[in-house]
Amino acid sequence: MKTKITGHDLIALGYRQGKWMKNAIDHINENNLENDAMTSYLKRFKLPEPIELHAKPIDFSINIKAENELEEDNVTKVINSMQTLMKTPTLVDGAIMPDACPTGPDGTIPVGGVAVAKNAIHPGMHSADICCSVMLTDFGKALPKDVLDVAHANTHFGPGGRDRNTQFRFPKELLDAFESNYLLNDGQMIQIARSHLGTQGDGNHFLFVGISKKTGNTMMVTHHGSRGPGARLYAKGMKIAERFRKDLSPDTMKQNAWIPFETEEGKSYWEALQVIRKWTKTNHQVLHNSVAEALEIDIENRYWNEHNFVFKDGDLFYHAKGATPLDAKFMPDITGPRLIPLNMSEPVLIVEGVTTKTNLGFAPHGAGRNVSRTQHRKSKTGTIMQIFKEETRGLDVRFFSKEIDITELPSAYKNAQTVRNQMEEYGLGKVIDEVMPYGCIMAGDWQKNAPWKIRREKRKRK
């Protein structure tokens, strides 16, 4: 009597365990397959040999240098992390910008990093804040205070979305796009996409009003990403990438797992990213349009760019984790120059530039940080109000939660002039105008008086 084939036998033959194995074993035993017949049947389940990490890091361009001891530590960590990252098998090129700073365990793409992969999308290299971006609207000779006041009344910072009474209309073409992609077409995703439209989140996201140095016109700049919809797509993308990682390259770090573009999952994820990009652009537009409508003023100009996304050029995928695209090939709807904000007391830079071998078609996306929020908070002395007044003198700076977040004040960021100097030194874009600061709105420390925290404190006092 023929011995039954077991899972151990298949593993011994070099096959990896998976859901397919039970049905394959049943088929082999029921049909008494052996020798060449069994080998021929099993070929369809044979996975390719695991893809090894690059033995040495792929070369990448370093467009940053340390100007002091504090920056020395930051730059060292960024370069070390990038070197580990560049062993990922799909990567063929990379770069780091002057605003680069580490953002996770060694081997995680730093903020201010660009990683170029061949035929692969790495969700971990664009992170949960998919399509974090900036939009500028030129309001002509409108008064900056009027623009900031109306914007304050119309925007929304902090967690969650808008209630039904304050939601913006969700465009039908956007709804159709969500419903046509299986990664986006679920009830909760669409509900969040509706309620989060016209919201800006927290952290370093802002609404900035200033005056063009060149024209004297009042300009509004918003900075935020794809909010809940983007975060949900990212979570799905990471799960898909992890399934591929286990089969294709188990030695690759989990945060650097990828989805092969040529697969059904890869095509669907790429299409979903484009829908999220459209949603995010609309998210900016509804806020800017609401200000123009409320003030009954004409929009003289508008342009935008993302700085946290994946850009495709042929079979190459440029993962920009906080890097501004200079090259027009990365932006199909480009309408003007690019925007680089620095901090609330510095101008938003309006730039243009050309692609070089070392910039890969990108510029910095801001000023970056040398230390973590916690380290910065510990380094400050004096009351929160004293620190706030000193760092925002002459500016109309507001926190939506009415609680000051000192980790978003200018001192929390790298020296703006250093970033500008290194932009010039490394050929990372030419400044053609500056939006001089009048004021801005940020989320602030919304967790300080969060309902859950108040309830917890009440329980402690009982």
N, C-alpha and C positions, 0 to 999 in steps of 0.2 A: 504493500500500500504506500502511495506517495506521501512523503512528509509534508504537512501543511506549512506554507510560508507564513512567517510572522514579521512583525515590525522590526524586531531585532535583526532579522535576516536582511531586510531592506537597508537598514542603517549600516550594517556591515558591508553592504555593496556600495556604500557611498552616498545614499540618499538621505536627505534631511527630513526630520520628522515634521509633519504638518497635517492639516485637516484632510488632505487628499489621500493619506496613507490607508485609512480604514477601507474606503471604497476600492482602492487598488488591490489590497490584500484579498478582499472578498472576490473580486473579479478573477484574480490569478488562481485562487483555490477552486472556485466554482468551475472554471474552464480548464483546470489542470495544466496551466501554462508552465513551461520549464525551458531552460536553456535559451536558445535563440528567440523563441516565441515570447518568453517572459522579458528578455532584454529589449526586444523590439517594442513591446507594450509599454515598458517602463521609461523609454526614452522621452516620452512627453512630460514626464515628471522630473526629469533630471535638471536640477538648477545649475546655473553656471558656477564655476569656482568663485569663492568670495573675492571681491575686488580689494586689493591690498592698498594701504595708505602709501602715499609717496614716501620713498626712503628718506628724501631730503625735502625741506619746504620749497615750494615753487617760489621763484624770485618775485618780489613785489616792490613797488615804489614807496619810498618814505618821504612824504612831503611835510615833515614836521621836525622841529628841533627844540631842545630844552633851552630856555632862557635863564632858568634859575634852578635851585635845588628842588623845590616843590615840583616843578615841571619835569625834572630829571626822573623822579620816581614814576610819574605818570607815563612819560614817554617809554621808559624801560618796560613797564607792564604792558603797554599797548603793543610794542614791537614783539615782545615774547609771546603774547597771546596770538598775534597775527602769524608768527612763525609756526606755531602749533596748528593753527587753522589751515595754513597753506599746505599741509600734508594731506588734506582731504582729497580723495582720488579724483573728483570731478573738476577741481580747480586748475585753471591755466594761467591766471594773472590776478593781480590785486594791487591795492594802493591804500595808504592812510593819509588823512588830511590834517591840517594844523589844529583842528578842534577835536582831534581824536582823544578818547578816554575809554578805559576798560569798562565792561558792563556785564561781567559774569565770570565763571571759572576760566582758567587758562584754556585757550583754544576756541573761545567764543569770539565772534566777530565784534570788534570794538565799535562804539559809536564813532562816526567819522571814518569808517572803513568801507572799502569797495572790494568785493570778491567776485571774480568772473568764473563761471562754471560752464562746461560744455554739455549741452542737452540735458540740463538738470536744474530743477528749482528747489532751493533750500528754504523752507518756511522759517527756520530758525534764524536765517540771515536777513530777513526783513522784519521779524518779530511781530508781536500782537498789534502794534500800532501801524498797521498796513497803510501806506499812502499818507503818512504824516506829511503835511504840505502847508504852503503859505499862499495866500491870495491878496493882491493889492487892488484897490479901487481908488481912482482919482476923482474926488468930489469937487474939483475946481476951487473956487474961492469961498466955499462954505467955511463957517467958523469951526475951528477944531473942537471947541467945547461943545457946540451943538451936536457935532458928529459923535463925540464920545458919550454925551448924555443919552442920545437916542439909541446908540449901540448898546449902552448899559441896560436900557429898558428892554431891548429886543433879544439880547443874547442869553445864553444859559450855560453856566459852568457848574462843575461838580458832578456827583454820581447820578446815574439814571438818566431818564429822558423827560420829555415834556408831557404834561397831562393833555387829555383830548382837547381841552379848550384853547390851548396855546400851540398846538402842533401846526407845522407848515404842511401845505398840500404835498402829498407824495406823488410825483409825476408818474403817469401811466406807463410811459416807456421804461422807466426805472423798475416799476413793479413787474412788467413783462420780462425784463432782463433777469430779475431775481428768480422768477418762476420758471425760466427756461434752463436754469443750471441746477443740477441735482444737489450740488453742495450748498446752494443758497435757498433752495425751494423748500423751506419748512416754516410752519406757522410762527414759531417763536422768533426765528431769524427775521422774518418780514415784519412782525410786530415791533421788534426792537429797531429795525431800520426806519420804520415810521416815526416812532417816538423819539429817537435820537437825532433825527434830522433837525438842524438848527441848534445843535449843542456842541460844546467845545471841550468837555472833560476837565482834567485837572493837570497837575504837574507843571511842565514848562509851557503849556499852551496859553495863548494870549490873544487879546484884541488890542491893537496898537494904533494910535492916531498921531500923525505928525505932518510936517510941512516939507515939501520937496525943496531941496537946496537949489535946484536948477530953475524951477518954475514958480515957486511960492504957493503952489496949490496944496490943498489939504488932502491927505491920503490916509486911507484906513487899511491896515494889514491884519489878517487873521491867521492864526497858526493852530492847527489841530489835525487829527487823523480821522480814521474811519470808525472810531468809537466802538459800540457793541457789535455791529455787523462784522467789522474787520477782526475783532478779537475772536469771534465765533468761527470765522473762516480759518484763522490761524490755528485754532485748536484742532479743527478737522484736518488741516494740512499736516500738522505735526504727527497726528495719529497715522495718516496714510504714509508719510515719510518714514516713520518708525517701522511699519510693516515691511517696507522695501529695504530698510537698513539691515534688519535681521537676516534677510536672505542675501542681499547683494554685498554688504560690507559691514559685518558685525564689529569690526575694529574701529569704524568711524564713530566719533562721539555722537551721542544722542542729539545734542543741539545742532549738529551739522548733518543730520540725516537729509536725504533728498528724495524727490519724486522724479523719476525719469520722464522727460518731456514727451517722449514718443509713445508713452502708454496712454490708455484711456483716462486714467487718473490725472496724468500730467497735463493733458489737453484741457480737461475739465477744470483743473485748478488754475491754469493760466487764464482761461476764460472768466472764471470767478474773480480773479484778481482785477481784471479789466472792469467788471461790473462794480466792484468795490471802489475802484478808482473813480468811476462816474458818480457813484453815491457821494464820495468824499468831496468831489468838486462841487456837486449840487449843495452839499452841506455848507460850504463856504458861500456859494452864490445866494442862498436864501437869506443869510444874515446881511450880506452887503446890500442886496436889493431892498430888504426891509428898511434899512437906514435911508436909502435914496427915496423910497416911497413916503416914509414918515416926514422927511424934510422937504419933500417935493422939489428935489434937485436932480439935475441930469448927471449921468455918469460920463465922465470925459474919457476915461481909459480904464482898462482892467487887464491884468495878467496874473498867472499863477504858475507854480511848479511844485511837484512833490519832491521830498528829499529823503524818503524812506520807502523804497519800493524795489521791484525787480524790473529791469529794462532789457528788452530782447533785441539782439542784432544778429540775424542769421541763426546759427546754432549756439550762440553765446548768450548767456544770461548774466547780466550785471546786477549783482545784489548790492544796493547802496544803502548801508545802514547809517543814515545820517550823512548824506553827501548830495550836493546839488548838481543836477545834470546840466552841463554846459552845451553838450552836443545836441543839435536839433533832432537827430535821428532817434533820440530816446523819448521824445515827446511829440506824438502825432498831432496834437492840437496847440502847438506853441503859438503864442500871440504877442510875445514881447520878451524883454530881458528877464533875468532871474533875480530872485530875492534871497538875501542872506541876512537874517536878523542876528544881532549880537547880544544885547541885554536891554532892559527897559530904559536905561539912561543913555544908550548909544543909538546912533542912527541905524535904520534898516538899509542895508546896502543894495543898490540896484546894479547888477553886473551883467557883463557879457564876456564871452571868451571862446577860445578854440581848443580843440582836442590835441593833446600831446602824448608822447609815449609814456610820460610819467604821471599825467593826471587822469588818463584813460577817459577823458571827456567829462570830468567832474570837478567841482569846487567844494569848499567847506559848506556846512549848513548852518553854522552859528559859531558861538564862542566856546562851547564845550565846558567841561569841568575838570579841575585838577584834583579835587577831593570829593568824597561822597557828601550827601546832604547831612548825614549825622556828624561827620568830621567838621563840616562848615559850621553847623549849629553850635558845636562845642567850642569852636575857635572865637566866637563872638562874645564881647563883654558889653554890659549896659542892658537897659530894658529893651524889649522888642520895639516899643514906640521910638525910643532914642535912636536905635539902629535904623529903623525905617525912615525917620525924618532926615537923618544925616545922608543916607544913600539916595533919597529921592527928592532932594531939595530942588525946587523950581519945576517939578513935574506933577501932573495930576494922575497919581497912581492909585488904583482902586482894587480891592479884593472882593470878589463877588460874594463870598461867604461872610464878609465883614471881619474876617480874622486874618491878620498879617502872616504871610509865610516868608520868613527871612531867608529860607533856602532858595528863593527865587529872586532875591535882591542882587544888584550888580556884583557884589563881592563874592557871590557864590560861583561866578563864572571866570573863565580865563581872561586875562588881560586882552581887551578888544583890539588894542593897537598891535599887540604881538601877532594876533591872528591876521590882521590886515597886512602887516609887514611880510609875513610868511606867504600869504596869498600872492603878493607881488614877487617875492623871491623865487617861488616855485612855479610861477605861471599858472595860477589857479583862478583866473578871471580878472577882468578890469572893471573898476568901479566907474560907472557913468552917471550916477546920481545917488543922492542920499536922502532918506526921509528922516528929517531931524525930529527928535521926540517931543511931543506935547504931553502925552499921557498914555496910560494903558490900563487894561482890566485883566486880572488873572483870577483863577479859582480861589487862591488863598488856602489857609489851613482849615478846609471844610470838615475835617475829622474832629477838630477840637470840641465842637458842640454837637457832634453827630448824635442822633436820637439813641442809637445803641449804647454810646458812651455815657450819656446822661442816665439811662436806665441802669447801667452797671454801677455808676457812682451812687445812685439811690439805694441799690441793693447793699452796697458796702456800708452805707450809713445806718442801715436797719439793725 
